[in-house]
């Protein structure tokens, strides 16, 4: 008989705690699922998406109900910082944002909030201390010009004739990232029309130029003396600019030529009208039938204004009507959370009065989501469930349940088909429904997609981020979809997997990496030098986080392809089924051989692409061992994705060195006080801040996911990280959502069912105030609300899987 050592006594409770945490997290996931099987958490951001929504409604003369007005105001007040500013995200390391604060102040004033209120006074003081309206970014200037507060001459020239530049031109709009392109095109129209919309009825025309006069540091600027909108220069001193950035100097010179010579002539030529029509046609073609355009709500806001300028009205224009409906559908109640432990509610009580805690702990008001993330959230939640409950077994429709401890005490065990008792069938059902939802979102349109401009012969088979966005699928979602289908091992998905994988392969860039939405050969950088580009994010270039994901996907796919080949040689049923489309069919020997030859060719293409991807990552690895990221914060996200991808290529000598450096860096930045990991946005500016920050559940999970690829689960760093996740899990009963996630109707139905049966539902999740997603580094931060849930599920599931492989009886090595 085995003797239980002291070390085993210490390890077993942690394993059992992990199993309990997984069970609680699974129950929470069940309560958040929508009736059709998908998940979609709130996408949190700063206040500008909401302010720009309000500006758009006012410009289109769309009513804002009194209830909505109060809800928007409540949201703005709850998000204000202690110093009076509004920041890009909670706990943002650089404090408030001038442009965000000016837009929020303007929106509050336009909705009737008194400028003499202490909240506005504090915001005004902060704005003036940080340079006033004079220092706002170009996108904020656009909205100020729309309401006559600034002259349109305060915005760089954007002639609509840009739409005619051929695709081979370095300044073609198709050289920009899709997020920039879908904003630039409507701006070309708006800049040509230069509309000025009326302010609220309480403001007379003579007061318009002075509407935000209190936010200027200078007493007057050209134009204000004769009741004209103020002109705010946007050019920089020529000589210093020439010496520091010659390309930007040339663009500034071109802008001046357009302003004083070409634009006055172009605006009178028939080509101007043709250019505007081409811009409108571009946008209308890319509006989905359901109403959205461009994926992000700011794109839709600007597009709807262009339609109105062209004479569209909601009653007769399907495009405008469905667009408005799509825009309104993105308005959400801000998820409630008691953040008293963070000091935020105490600060609001001090600044805004005794009712402030009710703002935080009760309803925080309404906001506009910058986008929606159902595909992303559903894929990652499904992967979380599979990591926690499935173990791949070749030849099964779905893998078997993970560990005996999760099957209950009745001794039920998984059958040959991957099912066990009824409780486990619920997990199967969740995953099947989730993947059914993903299947329904596959984009196979032959003539749709801006990606086809530079990849015209590439066959479709991709996925987007949102509910609908047929013109702009992305590599990251498509790669994760392949990973999810491969991990589920559904025999019917092989053709779908190959379509998506071939699309991703064809989207590889010339430098060997992968970008999010587009492919390029290195000429896109020029757009970042134009005067309007004050965010330095106009282009969609290769990045380590997406490249790492693609390597992970291709590595697992290559493994499955070799397993299938081995099964064929042994005359066994093929793993993951046959390449037959949506239904299984019997193949004769000749067809089977031909199919295998095609897969062999594709496998060689994968090997070549992965070698290029590895070379790209090698160039991007920082001296300290980490990899930066474009879509998450920052080195923790990039390094996790890169290491998960490099795992399948560890037999290559220089890859082993890359892996060793990455693993060593992750372990070196673990927070010693709680065992978690954390990082803030300041690492985008200062790499010395990489991996430094308050621990968060999502970033801790990223670190654990990477480490478990290379070190045993008994490693001290892994054990401490797992303990952090277990200790920070919030357990709740009859409060399944913790007030933080969507799916309210399905949650309410589940609660009522449980109450009707006289039961409560014990579930668990993690709280995370910090945003760890990125829209544009140091410009737009996203808080993916479900990151705090499914990434810890993936990490804990993989930890338990690794423990079970090693018998689950070893203690950590003390490192």
KAFENCOR-V513505 format. One record per residue. SS is DSSP state (a for helix, b for strand, c for the rest). PSI is psi in radians with two decimals (NA if undefined). OMEGA is omega as a letter, one per 40 degrees, with the letter a starting at -180 (NA if undefined). Layout:
# KAFENCOR-V513505
ss->[SS/SS]
psi->[PSI/PSI]
omega->[OMEGA/OMEGA]
This chain:
# KAFENCOR-V513505
ss->[c/c/c/c/c/a/a/a/a/a/a/a/a/a/a/a/a/a/a/a/a/a/a/a/a/a/a/a/a/a/a/a/c/c/c/c/c/c/c/c/c/c/b/b/c/c/c/a/a/a/a/a/a/a/a/a/a/a/a/c/c/c/c/c/c/a/a/a/a/a/a/a/a/a/a/a/a/a/a/c/c/c/c/c/c/c/b/c/c/c/c/c/c/c/c/b/c/a/a/a/a/a/a/a/a/a/a/a/a/a/c/c/c/c/c/c/c/a/a/a/a/a/a/a/a/a/a/a/a/c/c/c/a/a/a/c/c/a/a/a/a/a/a/a/a/a/c/c/c/b/c/a/a/a/c/c/c/c/c/a/a/a/a/a/c/c/c/c/c/c/c/c/a/a/a/c/c/a/a/a/a/a/a/a/a/a/a/a/a/a/a/a/a/c/c/c/c/c/c/c/c/c/c/c/a/a/a/a/a/a/c/c/a/a/a/c/c/c/c/c/c/c/c/a/a/a/c/c/c/b/c/c/c/c/c/c/c/a/a/a/a/a/a/a/c/a/a/a/a/a/a/a/a/a/a/a/a/a/a/a/a/a/a/a/a/a/c/c/c/a/a/a/a/a/a/a/a/a/a/a/a/a/a/a/a/c/b/c/c/c/c/c/b/c/c/c/a/a/a/a/a/a/a/a/a/a/a/a/a/c/c/c/c/c/c/c/c/a/a/a/a/a/a/a/a/a/a/a/c/c/b/b/b/c/c/c/c/c/c/a/a/a/c/a/a/a/a/a/a/a/a/a/c/c/c/a/a/a/a/a/a/c/c/c/c/b/b/b/c/c/c/c/c/a/a/a/a/a/a/a/a/a/a/a/a/a/a/a/a/b/b/c/c/c/c/c/c/c/c/b/b/c/c/a/a/a/a/c/c/c/c/c/c/c/c/c/c/c/c/c/c/a/a/a/a/a/a/a/a/a/a/a/a/a/a/a/a/a/a/c/c/c/b/c/c/c/c/c/c/a/a/a/a/c/c/c/c/c/c/c/c/b/c/c/c/c/c/c/c/c/c/c/c/c/a/a/a/a/a/a/a/a/a/a/a/a/a/a/c/c/c/c/c/a/a/a/a/a/a/a/a/a/a/a/a/a/c/c/c/c/c/c/c/c/c/c/c/c/c/c/c/c/c/a/a/a/a/a/a/c/c/c/c/c/c/c/c/c/c/c/c/c/c/a/a/a/a/a/a/a/a/a/a/a/a/a/a/a/a/a/a/a/a/a/a/a/a/a/a/c/c/c/c/c/c/c/c/c/c/c/c/c/c/c/c/c/c/c/a/a/a/a/a/a/a/a/a/a/a/a/a/a/a/a/a/a/a/a/a/a/a/a/a/a/a/a/a/a/a/a/c/c/c/c/c/c/c/c/c/c/c/b/c/c/a/a/a/a/a/a/a/a/a/a/a/a/a/a/a/c/c/c/a/a/a/a/a/a/a/a/a/a/a/a/a/a/a/a/c/c/c/c/c/c/c/c/c/c/c/c/a/a/a/a/c/c/a/a/a/c/c/c/c/c/c/c/a/a/a/a/a/a/a/a/a/a/a/c/c/c/c/c/c/c/c/a/a/a/a/a/a/a/a/a/a/a/a/a/b/b/b/b/b/c/c/c/c/c/c/c/c/c/c/a/a/a/a/a/a/a/a/a/a/a/a/a/c/c/c/c/c/b/b/b/b/b/c/c/c/c/c/c/b/b/b/b/c/c/c/b/b/b/b/b/c/c/a/a/a/a/a/a/a/a/a/a/a/a/a/a/a/a/a/a/a/c/c/c/c/c/c/c/c/c/c]
psi->[2.39/2.46/2.26/1.97/2.93/-0.65/-0.74/-0.59/-0.63/-0.58/-0.71/-0.75/-0.66/-0.69/-0.77/-0.65/-0.68/-0.75/-0.70/-0.74/-0.69/-0.76/-0.77/-0.74/-0.63/-0.75/-0.68/-0.74/-0.67/-0.64/-0.26/-0.15/2.48/2.80/-0.55/0.13/0.07/2.88/2.56/1.78/2.86/2.46/1.77/2.62/-2.93/-3.03/-0.16/-0.59/-0.65/-0.71/-0.73/-0.50/-0.78/-0.77/-0.69/-0.78/-0.74/-0.68/-0.54/0.10/0.64/2.35/2.57/2.03/2.78/-0.65/-0.74/-0.71/-0.80/-0.64/-0.73/-0.76/-0.74/-0.70/-0.81/-0.78/-0.66/-0.38/-0.09/2.46/2.92/-0.56/0.03/-0.11/3.05/2.30/2.99/-0.39/2.79/2.46/0.54/2.28/-0.41/0.18/-2.61/2.80/2.24/-0.83/-0.74/-0.72/-0.73/-0.79/-0.70/-0.73/-0.79/-0.76/-0.74/-0.76/-0.70/-0.43/0.20/0.18/2.22/2.26/-0.32/-0.07/2.51/-0.57/-0.78/-0.66/-0.73/-0.70/-0.74/-0.75/-0.76/-0.74/-0.81/-0.61/-0.34/0.39/-0.16/-2.98/-0.48/-0.39/0.13/2.78/2.98/-0.67/-0.62/-0.66/-0.63/-0.82/-0.55/-0.68/-0.58/-0.50/0.34/0.19/-0.58/2.70/2.57/-0.30/-0.11/0.04/2.39/2.69/2.34/1.36/2.34/-0.30/-0.22/-0.47/-0.38/-0.15/2.33/2.78/-0.36/-0.19/2.43/-0.36/0.29/2.51/-0.40/-0.10/-0.17/2.84/2.70/-0.58/-0.60/-0.72/-0.76/-0.19/-0.70/-0.78/-0.86/-0.54/-0.54/-0.70/-0.82/-0.68/-0.54/-0.72/-0.61/1.02/2.64/1.97/2.63/2.51/3.03/2.63/-0.38/-0.12/2.15/2.80/-0.58/-0.33/-0.23/-0.86/-0.33/0.23/-0.69/0.59/-0.49/-0.15/0.08/2.40/-0.54/2.56/-0.54/2.69/2.86/2.28/-0.57/-0.46/-0.55/0.55/0.46/2.69/2.54/2.55/2.13/1.96/2.53/-0.15/2.80/2.78/2.26/-0.84/-0.89/-0.65/-0.70/-0.70/-0.60/-0.60/1.49/-0.60/-0.79/-0.61/-0.73/-0.68/-0.62/-0.68/-0.74/-0.69/-0.74/-0.68/-0.72/-0.73/-0.80/-0.32/-1.05/-0.78/-0.74/-0.55/-0.82/-0.63/-0.29/-0.12/2.68/-0.44/-0.47/-0.78/-0.69/-0.65/-0.75/-0.75/-0.65/-0.67/-0.79/-0.71/-0.71/-0.81/-0.75/-0.65/-0.57/0.06/2.17/2.64/-0.50/-0.17/-0.63/2.72/2.16/-0.14/-0.60/2.51/-0.48/-0.66/-0.77/-0.69/-0.85/-0.67/-0.75/-0.63/-0.66/-0.74/-0.74/-0.69/-0.47/0.09/0.09/2.48/2.60/-0.61/-0.43/-0.18/1.97/-0.67/-0.79/-0.70/-0.87/-0.54/-0.76/-0.70/-0.73/-0.67/-0.82/-0.52/-0.25/0.02/2.25/2.74/2.25/2.27/2.28/2.58/2.39/1.80/0.50/-0.53/-0.40/-0.13/-0.05/-0.74/-0.59/-0.72/-0.76/-0.59/-0.68/-0.69/-0.73/0.04/3.11/-0.37/0.00/-0.64/-0.52/-0.56/-0.76/-0.81/-0.23/-2.46/2.14/0.05/-3.05/2.65/2.84/2.19/2.49/-0.44/-3.02/2.70/0.76/-0.67/-0.85/-0.88/-0.69/-0.76/-0.80/-0.58/-0.69/-0.71/-0.62/-0.77/-0.72/-0.67/-0.60/-0.50/-0.24/2.57/2.09/2.33/2.05/2.42/0.01/2.66/-0.82/2.56/2.92/2.88/2.58/-1.16/2.65/-0.59/-0.39/-0.05/0.01/-3.09/0.14/0.06/0.15/2.43/2.80/2.48/3.11/-0.47/0.18/0.26/2.66/-2.23/-3.12/-0.67/-0.69/-0.49/-0.50/-0.67/-0.79/-0.79/-0.74/-0.82/-0.76/-0.79/-0.69/-0.80/-0.52/-0.74/-0.76/-0.73/-0.69/-0.23/0.10/2.39/1.94/0.27/2.29/-0.59/0.44/2.33/2.14/-0.40/-0.39/-0.24/-0.77/-0.04/1.10/-0.40/0.02/2.30/2.49/2.98/0.71/-3.10/2.60/-3.08/-0.58/-3.12/-0.84/2.28/1.12/-0.49/-0.29/1.14/2.90/2.69/-0.71/-0.87/-0.69/-0.72/-0.72/-0.60/-0.76/-0.78/-0.75/-0.76/-0.68/-0.71/-0.56/-0.43/0.75/2.18/-0.30/0.03/0.12/-0.76/-0.73/-0.72/-0.81/-0.68/-0.85/-0.72/-0.71/-0.62/-0.81/-0.74/-0.74/-0.28/0.08/2.43/2.91/-0.45/0.03/-0.25/3.14/2.45/-3.09/-0.89/-0.45/2.92/2.65/2.94/0.51/0.21/0.08/-0.35/-0.42/-0.60/-0.46/-0.13/-0.12/2.78/-0.53/-0.31/1.40/0.16/-0.19/0.68/0.72/-0.27/2.69/1.65/2.93/2.57/2.59/-0.57/-0.77/-0.66/-0.76/-0.70/-0.74/-0.70/-0.69/-0.77/-0.83/-0.59/-0.79/-0.67/-0.76/-0.69/-0.79/-0.64/-0.69/-0.59/-0.70/-0.72/-0.71/-0.69/-0.64/-0.71/-0.65/0.03/0.71/2.85/2.35/2.45/2.35/0.25/-2.87/2.80/1.37/0.22/-2.42/-0.23/2.62/2.48/2.67/2.46/2.53/2.98/-0.70/-0.76/-0.70/-0.75/-0.74/-0.74/-0.72/-0.64/-0.71/-0.71/-0.58/-0.72/-0.78/-0.65/-0.67/-0.66/-0.68/-0.79/-0.76/-0.74/-0.71/-0.63/-0.70/-0.70/-0.70/-0.73/-0.67/-0.82/-0.66/-0.67/-0.46/-0.21/2.26/2.73/-0.54/-0.12/-0.23/2.94/2.32/2.88/2.71/-0.54/0.12/2.90/2.19/-1.36/-0.52/-0.72/-0.85/-0.73/-0.69/-0.84/-0.74/-0.79/-0.65/-0.56/-0.72/-0.29/-0.64/-0.02/0.47/-0.18/-0.12/2.20/-0.88/-0.36/-0.66/-0.69/-0.73/-0.76/-0.80/-0.74/-0.71/-0.78/-0.77/-0.68/-0.79/-0.79/-0.52/-0.37/0.19/2.34/2.12/-0.41/-0.65/-0.11/0.01/-3.05/2.64/2.72/2.64/3.04/-0.36/-0.26/-0.31/-0.52/-0.72/1.77/-0.32/-0.32/0.10/2.27/0.24/2.17/2.96/2.39/2.46/2.66/-0.75/-0.78/-0.59/-0.72/-0.72/-0.77/-0.78/-0.74/-0.70/-0.80/-0.69/-0.24/-0.40/-0.41/2.72/2.74/-0.24/-0.02/2.43/-0.71/-0.68/-0.79/-0.77/-0.66/-0.74/-0.73/-0.66/-0.81/-0.70/-0.74/-0.44/-0.06/2.36/2.09/2.34/2.68/2.29/0.24/1.10/-0.50/-0.23/0.33/0.25/-0.28/2.89/-2.96/0.63/-0.71/-0.80/-0.62/-0.78/-0.70/-0.74/-0.72/-0.79/-0.66/-0.80/-0.71/-0.66/-0.50/0.06/0.45/2.71/2.93/2.01/2.20/2.99/2.60/-2.97/2.53/2.44/1.99/-0.58/2.42/2.30/0.11/2.83/2.32/-1.01/2.23/2.20/0.31/-0.81/2.07/2.46/2.35/1.67/1.87/-0.52/-0.11/-0.65/-0.17/-0.99/-0.48/-0.77/-0.61/-0.79/-0.79/-0.81/-0.66/-0.74/-0.58/-0.80/-0.67/-0.78/-0.67/-0.77/-0.60/-0.62/0.17/-0.21/0.35/0.22/2.53/2.82/2.78/0.05/0.06/NA]
omega->[i/i/a/a/i/i/a/i/a/a/a/i/i/i/i/i/i/i/i/i/i/i/a/i/i/i/i/i/i/a/a/a/i/a/a/i/a/i/i/a/i/i/a/a/i/a/a/i/i/i/a/i/i/i/a/i/i/a/i/a/i/a/i/a/i/i/i/i/i/a/i/i/a/i/a/a/a/a/a/i/a/a/i/a/i/a/i/a/i/i/a/a/a/i/a/i/a/a/i/a/i/a/a/i/a/i/i/a/a/i/i/i/a/i/i/i/a/i/a/i/i/i/a/i/a/a/a/i/a/i/i/a/a/a/a/a/a/a/i/i/i/a/i/i/a/a/i/i/i/i/i/i/i/a/a/a/i/a/a/i/i/a/a/a/a/a/i/a/i/a/i/i/a/i/i/i/a/a/i/a/a/i/a/a/i/i/i/i/a/i/i/i/a/a/i/a/a/i/i/a/a/a/i/a/i/a/a/a/a/a/i/a/a/a/i/i/i/a/i/i/i/i/a/a/a/i/i/i/a/i/a/a/i/i/a/i/a/a/i/i/i/a/a/a/a/a/i/i/i/i/i/i/i/i/i/i/i/a/a/a/a/a/i/i/a/a/a/a/i/a/i/i/i/i/i/i/i/i/i/a/i/a/a/i/a/i/i/a/i/i/a/i/i/i/a/a/i/i/a/i/a/i/a/i/i/i/a/i/i/i/i/i/a/a/a/a/i/a/a/a/a/i/i/i/i/i/a/a/i/i/a/i/i/a/a/i/i/a/a/i/a/a/a/a/i/i/a/i/a/a/a/i/a/a/a/a/i/i/a/a/i/a/a/i/a/i/i/i/i/i/i/a/a/a/a/a/a/i/a/i/i/i/i/i/i/i/a/a/a/i/a/i/a/i/a/i/i/a/a/i/a/a/a/a/a/a/a/a/a/i/i/a/a/i/i/a/i/i/i/a/a/a/a/i/i/i/i/a/i/a/i/i/i/a/i/i/i/i/a/a/i/a/a/i/a/a/a/i/i/i/a/i/a/i/a/a/a/a/a/a/a/a/i/a/a/i/i/i/a/a/a/i/a/a/a/i/a/i/i/i/i/i/a/i/i/a/i/a/i/a/a/a/a/i/i/i/a/i/a/a/i/i/i/i/a/a/i/a/a/i/i/a/i/i/a/a/a/i/a/i/i/a/a/a/a/a/a/a/a/a/a/a/i/i/a/a/a/a/i/a/i/i/a/a/i/i/i/i/i/i/i/a/a/i/i/i/i/i/i/i/i/i/i/i/i/i/i/i/a/a/i/i/a/i/i/i/a/i/a/a/a/a/i/i/i/i/i/a/a/i/i/i/i/i/i/i/i/i/i/i/i/i/i/i/i/a/a/i/a/i/i/i/i/i/i/a/i/i/a/a/i/i/a/i/a/i/i/a/i/a/i/a/d/i/i/i/a/a/i/a/a/a/i/i/a/a/a/a/a/i/i/a/a/i/i/i/i/a/a/i/a/i/a/i/i/a/a/a/i/a/a/a/a/i/i/i/i/a/a/a/a/i/i/a/a/a/i/i/a/i/a/i/i/a/i/i/a/a/i/i/i/a/a/i/i/a/a/i/a/a/a/a/i/i/a/a/i/a/i/i/i/i/i/a/a/a/a/i/i/a/a/i/a/i/a/a/a/i/a/a/a/a/a/a/a/i/a/i/a/i/a/i/a/i/i/i/a/a/i/i/i/a/a/i/a/i/i/i/a/i/i/i/a/i/i/a/i/i/i/i/i/i/i/a/a/i/a/a/a/i/i/i/i/a/a/i/i/i/i/i/a/i/a/i/a/i/i/a/a/i/a/a/i/a/NA]
